[in-house]
Structures are given as structure tokens and as C-alpha cells.
Amino acid sequence: MNPQPLKARLAHLEGAFVQVGERLNSIGHRLDTIEQVMQSRFGQLEQVLVSRFALVDQRFGAMDQRFATIDQRFVRIDQRFVTIDQRFATIDQRFNWLIGLVVGTWITTILTILFHH
């Protein structure tokens, strides 16, 4: 075998390896650029999400305050119902006394009329 064709083939192969290396380096640089862009975009997305979640937390805080206000109002309404129930109990008691007096007077009047003659 002639050493010249082998050297030419090796030189051609070395040139191909150099080109492959350059292309791989180019791809590596592109991937680094894409990674930097993606990190930047993810960072921006993270900031947007953090700000939006903070807004959602504020809104939930406002809703919690509103529910607390509503709970206080229901407590006041319950207290009013208790007061009204007490008043009705007093009215019922007075009504029972009145009915007792009327029935007692009526029975006394009837008995007086019956036994008077």
C-alpha cells in the first residue's frame, strides 16, 4: 500500500473531525443561548406568577374579612332572635295569666248565677 493515499485519507478524516467539532461547538453555543433565553423567560414568568399569586392572596384576604363581617352580622341576628324569643315567652306567660283570669271570672260568675237561686 502506498502511504500517500492513507495520509490523504487521514488528513481528510482529521478535517472532518475538525468540522464536526466546530459544528458541535456551534450547537453548544446555540444551546447556551437558548438556555439563557429560557432562563430569562422563566424568570419573567416566575415574577409574573409571584405577583399574580400575591394579588390572589390579597383577594382571599379581603374575602376572609368579608366573611368575618358576615359572621358578626349573623351573631347579632341570632342575638336579636333570642331577644324576640324572650319577648314572646313573656307575652305567652301574660296571655296564659289573662286566660286564667277570664276563665276563673267566667266560672265564678256562672257558679254565682247557678247557686244564687
C-alpha positions in Angstrom: 0.0 0.0 0.0 1.0 3.4 -0.8 1.4 5.8 2.3 0.2 8.8 0.3 -3.4 7.7 0.0 -3.5 6.8 3.6 -2.2 10.2 4.7 -4.7 11.9 2.4 -7.5 9.9 3.9 -6.3 10.6 7.5 -6.0 14.3 6.6 -9.5 14.2 5.2 -10.7 12.4 8.3 -9.0 14.9 10.6 -10.6 17.8 8.6 -14.0 16.1 9.0 -13.4 15.7 12.8 -12.5 19.4 13.0 -15.7 20.3 11.1 -17.7 18.1 13.4 -16.0 19.7 16.4 -16.8 23.2 15.1 -20.4 22.2 14.4 -20.7 20.7 17.9 -19.3 23.9 19.4 -21.7 25.9 17.3 -24.6 23.8 18.5 -23.3 24.1 22.1 -23.2 27.9 21.8 -26.8 27.9 20.4 -28.0 25.7 23.2 -26.3 28.0 25.7 -28.1 31.0 24.1 -31.4 29.1 24.2 -30.8 28.2 27.8 -30.1 31.8 28.7 -33.2 33.0 26.9 -35.3 30.3 28.6 -33.9 31.1 32.0 -34.7 34.8 31.3 -38.2 33.9 30.2 -38.8 31.5 33.1 -37.5 34.2 35.5 -40.0 36.7 34.0 -42.8 34.1 34.2 -41.9 33.4 37.8 -42.1 37.1 38.6 -45.5 37.4 36.9 -46.8 34.3 38.7 -45.5 35.6 42.1 -47.2 38.9 41.5 -50.4 37.3 40.4 -50.4 34.9 43.4 -49.8 37.8 45.7 -52.9 39.5 44.1 -54.9 36.3 44.6 -53.7 36.2 48.3 -54.9 39.8 48.8 -58.2 39.0 47.3 -58.6 35.9 49.5 -57.7 38.1 52.5 -60.4 40.6 51.5 -62.9 37.7 51.2 -61.9 36.4 54.6 -62.6 39.9 56.1 -65.9 40.0 54.4 -66.9 36.6 55.7 -65.8 37.7 59.2 -68.1 40.7 58.9 -70.9 38.4 57.7 -70.3 36.1 60.7 -70.5 39.0 63.1 -73.8 40.1 61.5 -75.2 36.6 61.9 -74.2 36.6 65.6 -76.1 39.9 66.0 -79.1 38.5 64.2 -79.0 35.4 66.4 -78.9 37.7 69.5 -81.9 39.6 68.2 -83.8 36.3 67.7 -83.0 35.3 71.3 -84.4 38.7 72.5 -87.5 38.2 70.4 -88.0 34.7 71.7 -87.7 36.0 75.3 -90.4 38.7 74.5 -92.7 36.0 73.0 -92.2 33.9 76.1 -93.2 36.9 78.3 -96.2 37.5 76.1 -97.2 33.8 76.3 -96.9 33.9 80.0 -99.1 37.1 80.3 -101.6 35.6 77.9 -101.9 32.4 80.0 -102.5 34.6 83.1 -105.1 36.6 81.2 -106.9 33.4 80.0 -106.8 32.0 83.6 -108.3 35.2 84.9 -111.0 35.3 82.3 -111.9 31.6 82.8 -111.8 32.0 86.6 -114.1 35.0 86.4 -116.4 33.3 84.0 -116.6 30.2 86.2 -117.2 32.3 89.3 -120.0 34.2 87.5 -121.7 31.1 86.3 -121.5 29.4 89.7 -122.8 32.5 91.4 -125.8 32.6 89.0 -126.5 28.9 89.4 -126.2 28.8 93.1 -127.9 32.1 93.8 -131.4 30.9 93.2 
